[in-house]
Amino acid sequence: QVKLVESGGGLVQPGGSLRLSCQASGSVRTISGLGWYRQAPGKERELVATITFGGAEDYGESVKGRFSLFRDNAKSTVDLQMHSLKPEDTAVYYCFARALLDNYWGQGTQVTVSS
């Protein structure tokens, strides 16, 4: 029973930056990992970045060096800082939580990279 709420999506130009935020609530004590996935129309959902409570990070190959995670375990939040955005980054971005009994997803926030 975890609720995830994302914010921060929008339209940006190629090369620009954007920061997404995710707030977890509910049974936050059961959460062992937080992060972000994304899905473009007609494409499969793919890993963007995840981080565990202990700080182990996992990034998708296409975003390494450009995206960074910032999490606060006390507040149960995780932000995704995106730099050097490309048109192929355009997708709905979903916050993700791995919990004791299940995995949870936010409602998604649209990121569009276009000039």
VENZI-V776360 format. One record per pair of residues at least 12 apart in sequence whose ideal C-beta (glycine too) atoms are under 7 Angstrom apart, sorted by the first residue. I is the first residue (numbers start at 1). GAP is how many residues later the second one is. If there is no record, write none. Layout:
i = [I I]
gap = [GAP GAP]
//
This chain:
i = [1 1 2 2 2 2 2 2 2 2 3 3 4 4 4 4 4 4 4 5 5 5 6 6 6 6 6 6 6 6 6 7 7 8 8 8 9 9 9 9 11 11 12 12 13 14 14 14 14 14 15 15 16 17 17 17 18 18 18 19 19 19 20 20 20 20 20 21 21 22 22 22 22 22 23 24 24 24 27 28 30 30 31 31 31 31 32 32 32 32 33 33 33 33 33 34 34 34 34 34 34 35 35 35 35 35 35 35 36 36 36 36 36 36 36 37 37 38 38 38 38 39 39 40 40 46 47 48 48 48 48 48 49 49 49 49 50 51 51 51 53 57 66 66 66 67 67 67 68 85 86 87 87 89 89 90 90 90 91 92 92 92 93 93 93 94 94]
gap = [25 26 22 24 25 26 29 95 97 102 22 23 18 20 91 93 100 101 102 17 18 101 14 15 16 87 89 100 101 102 103 14 102 12 13 101 84 100 101 102 101 103 73 101 102 71 72 73 99 101 69 70 69 65 66 68 64 67 93 60 61 62 16 59 60 73 89 56 58 12 55 56 73 84 54 52 53 73 72 48 69 70 45 66 67 68 20 21 66 67 17 18 19 20 65 16 17 37 44 62 63 13 14 15 16 34 43 61 12 13 44 57 58 59 60 57 59 53 54 55 56 52 53 50 51 14 13 12 15 19 32 45 14 18 20 31 46 18 20 27 20 12 16 17 18 13 14 15 13 28 27 26 27 22 24 21 22 23 20 16 17 18 15 16 18 12 14]
//
